[in-house]
Amino acid sequence: MFGAFYEPDGDRYAATELTRGPWDPGAQHAGPPAALLGREIERLPDAAEFQVGRVTFEILRSVPIATVAVSARVVRPGRRVQLVEAELSAGEEVLMRARAWRIRVAPVELPAEAMAAAPPPPGPDQGSEMDFFPTGEEHGYHTAMECRFIAGGFVEAGPATVWLRMRQPLVAGEEPSPLQRVLVAADVGNGVSASLDYRRFLFINVDLTVQLERMPAGEWVCVDAVTLPQPSGIGAAESVLSDGRGRIGRALQTLLIAAR
């Protein structure tokens, strides 16, 4: 049994089978490596004073279930706003690249009406547990995440609302941070809200953008998603991200649409 998505291996990280995605048994789901890059961004100096406001992940190649290296740096320093970037590589090849805006957290008194927001979705205790669509594999992201659907489902076409919780830590021996929890879940939008039959079509995201107004509280993250394919072979998946208090941000994926 695997105890985490990744095991430390010197200054690198050995991916376990819990990172496996649904499209290729030898490749990782994009959620775990995105969270690993987010963890590296959190390790930059002054992280406690800043929050990631937006991060975009460019998926340059599929990420194998192998040992990977991550690095991060500040590209544009600033007292209140910073641009940072991170890379994930296997061997000499960069497989994923992230660029993020970090914004300094500082109290601001706001009028109550300016913060009016929609109520939170029904909680995970009101959801239904459902299995992922068949992957043919015993272990993977589909077993590492607990999912409770409020609406829709993996094998139901159309929009979906689902709560997700990590069953195992991202890195062995560490408690996942709020940023890691949301990033490991945010990439599921196109999978849970598929409007096409996965047996006939591919709908693979080439990127992931996560915009965060605040960090999630608690272990559960809600993804309220819709997938919008076009006959051009290009599509998008849009998700509203929430926790038990309500909205925390949004996720957007650009999709490659193709017949199998």
C-alpha positions in Angstrom: 0.0 0.0 0.0 1.3 3.4 -0.9 1.5 6.0 1.9 1.8 9.2 -0.2 1.7 10.5 -3.8 5.5 11.1 -3.6 8.4 9.7 -1.6 11.4 11.9 -1.1 14.5 10.7 -2.9 17.4 12.9 -2.0 16.5 16.3 -3.4 14.0 14.7 -5.8 10.7 12.9 -5.5 9.7 9.4 -6.5 6.2 9.3 -7.8 4.1 6.4 -6.5 1.3 4.7 -8.3 -1.2 7.0 -6.5 -0.2 9.7 -9.1 -1.4 7.6 -12.0 -3.9 9.3 -14.3 -6.8 7.9 -16.4 -5.3 8.3 -19.9 -2.0 6.4 -19.8 -1.1 3.8 -17.1 2.5 5.0 -17.2 1.7 8.7 -16.7 0.7 10.9 -13.8 -2.6 12.7 -13.4 -1.8 16.5 -13.7 -3.1 17.2 -10.2 -0.3 15.7 -8.1 2.6 17.3 -10.1 0.7 20.6 -10.0 0.5 20.3 -6.2 4.2 19.4 -6.1 5.1 22.5 -8.0 2.8 24.5 -5.7 4.7 23.0 -2.7 8.0 24.2 -4.2 6.6 27.7 -4.7 5.6 27.7 -1.0 9.2 26.9 -0.1 10.4 30.2 -1.6 11.5 33.0 0.8 8.8 35.0 2.6 6.0 32.5 1.7 4.2 33.1 4.9 3.7 36.8 4.0 2.3 36.1 0.5 -0.6 34.1 -1.0 -0.7 32.7 -4.5 -3.4 34.7 -6.3 -3.1 33.0 -9.6 -1.0 30.1 -10.9 -0.9 28.7 -14.4 0.6 25.3 -15.2 1.8 24.6 -18.7 1.8 20.8 -19.3 4.7 20.4 -21.9 4.8 16.6 -21.8 3.0 13.8 -20.0 4.7 13.3 -16.6 5.8 9.7 -16.2 5.4 7.8 -12.9 9.1 8.1 -12.1 11.4 10.2 -10.0 11.1 13.9 -10.7 12.9 17.1 -9.7 11.3 20.5 -9.0 12.7 23.9 -8.6 11.3 27.4 -8.1 12.5 31.0 -8.2 11.3 34.6 -7.9 11.2 36.2 -11.4 9.9 39.6 -10.5 10.5 40.6 -6.9 8.2 43.1 -5.2 7.2 44.4 -1.9 3.5 43.7 -2.4 3.3 41.6 -5.7 5.8 39.0 -6.9 6.0 36.9 -10.0 7.4 33.4 -9.4 8.0 30.4 -11.6 8.6 26.7 -11.0 9.6 23.7 -13.2 9.2 20.0 -12.9 11.6 17.7 -14.8 12.5 14.1 -15.3 16.1 13.7 -16.3 17.1 16.7 -18.4 13.6 17.4 -19.8 11.2 20.0 -18.4 7.7 18.4 -18.3 5.6 21.1 -16.5 6.2 24.7 -15.9 4.3 27.0 -13.5 4.1 30.8 -13.3 2.3 32.4 -10.4 1.5 35.8 -8.9 2.1 36.0 -5.2 0.3 38.9 -3.4 1.2 40.1 0.1 -1.5 39.4 2.6 -2.5 42.5 4.5 -5.7 43.3 6.4 -8.1 45.6 4.5 -11.4 46.9 6.0 -14.1 46.3 3.4 -17.9 47.1 3.5 -20.0 44.1 4.1 -21.9 44.5 0.8 -18.7 44.3 -1.2 -18.1 40.8 0.1 -21.5 39.4 -0.7 -21.2 36.0 -2.3 -23.3 33.0 -3.2 -23.9 30.5 -0.4 -21.6 27.5 -0.3 -22.6 24.3 -2.1 -24.1 21.4 0.0 -21.4 19.8 2.0 -19.6 16.5 1.3 -21.8 14.8 3.9 -24.7 15.4 1.5 -22.8 14.0 -1.5 -22.8 10.5 -2.9 -19.6 8.4 -3.2 -19.0 7.3 -6.8 -16.2 5.3 -8.4 -14.1 6.9 -11.2 -14.7 5.7 -14.7 -12.8 2.4 -15.3 -9.1 2.8 -15.7 -8.0 -0.8 -15.7 -5.5 -0.1 -12.9 -5.6 -1.1 -9.2 -3.9 2.0 -7.9 -3.9 5.6 -9.1 -5.4 9.1 -8.6 -8.8 7.3 -8.7 -8.0 5.5 -5.4 -6.0 8.3 -3.8 -8.8 10.8 -3.7 -12.1 10.5 -1.9 -15.0 11.9 -4.1 -18.5 12.8 -3.1 -20.8 14.1 -5.8 -23.6 16.6 -5.2 -24.5 16.6 -8.9 -23.4 14.6 -11.9 -20.8 11.8 -11.9 -17.8 10.4 -13.7 -19.9 8.4 -16.2 -22.7 11.0 -16.4 -22.4 13.5 -19.3 -22.7 17.1 -18.4 -21.9 19.5 -15.5 -20.9 18.1 -12.1 -20.4 19.3 -8.6 -18.0 17.1 -6.5 -16.1 17.4 -3.2 -12.6 15.9 -3.1 -10.3 15.0 -0.3 -6.8 13.5 -0.3 -6.6 10.1 1.3 -2.8 10.3 1.5 -0.3 13.2 1.9 1.3 14.7 -1.1 4.8 14.0 0.1 5.4 11.2 2.7 5.7 12.5 6.2 4.1 15.9 5.5 0.7 17.4 6.2 -0.6 18.9 3.0 -1.0 22.6 2.9 -4.2 24.4 1.8 -2.5 25.3 -1.5 -1.5 21.7 -2.1 -5.1 20.4 -1.3 -6.7 22.8 -3.8 -4.1 22.2 -6.6 -4.3 18.4 -6.4 -8.1 18.7 -6.9 -8.4 21.6 -9.3 -7.4 19.5 -12.4 -10.5 17.2 -12.3 -12.9 19.7 -13.9 -12.8 18.1 -17.4 -12.9 14.6 -16.0 -16.0 15.0 -13.7 -18.0 17.2 -16.1 -17.2 15.4 -19.4 -19.8 16.1 -22.1 -18.3 13.5 -24.4 -18.0 9.7 -24.1 -14.5 8.9 -22.8 -14.6 5.6 -24.8 -15.0 7.5 -28.1 -13.2 10.8 -27.5 -10.1 12.3 -25.8 -10.5 15.5 -23.9 -7.1 16.2 -22.4 -6.1 19.5 -20.9 -2.9 21.1 -22.0 -2.8 23.5 -19.1 -4.4 24.4 -15.8 -5.0 27.9 -14.4 -6.1 28.3 -10.8 -7.2 31.7 -9.5 -7.5 31.9 -5.7 -9.2 34.6 -3.7 -8.4 32.8 -0.5 -7.0 29.5 0.6 -9.4 26.6 1.4 -10.2 25.8 5.0 -10.3 22.1 5.9 -9.5 18.9 4.0 -12.4 19.0 1.4 -12.3 21.1 -1.8 -15.4 21.4 -4.0 -15.2 21.6 -7.8 -18.3 22.8 -9.7 -17.4 22.2 -13.3 -18.7 22.4 -16.9 -16.9 21.2 -20.0 -17.4 23.0 -23.3 -16.1 21.2 -26.4 -16.1 22.6 -29.9 -16.0 20.9 -33.3 -12.7 22.6 -34.0 -11.0 20.1 -31.6 -10.5 22.7 -28.9 -12.5 23.1 -25.8 -12.4 24.3 -22.2 -13.4 23.2 -18.7 -14.4 25.9 -16.2 -14.7 25.2 -12.5 -15.8 27.2 -9.5 -13.7 26.1 -6.4 -15.2 26.2 -2.9 -14.8 25.0 0.6 -17.3 24.7 3.4 -17.5 28.5 3.8 -18.1 29.2 0.1 -16.2 30.2 -3.0 -12.4 30.3 -2.9 -11.7 30.8 -6.7 -11.8 29.3 -10.1 -10.0 26.9 -12.4 -9.7 26.9 -16.2 -8.4 24.1 -18.5 -7.7 24.4 -22.2 -8.7 21.1 -23.8 -7.5 19.0 -26.8 -10.6 17.3 -28.2 -10.0 14.3 -30.5 -11.7 11.0 -31.6 -10.0 7.9 -30.2 
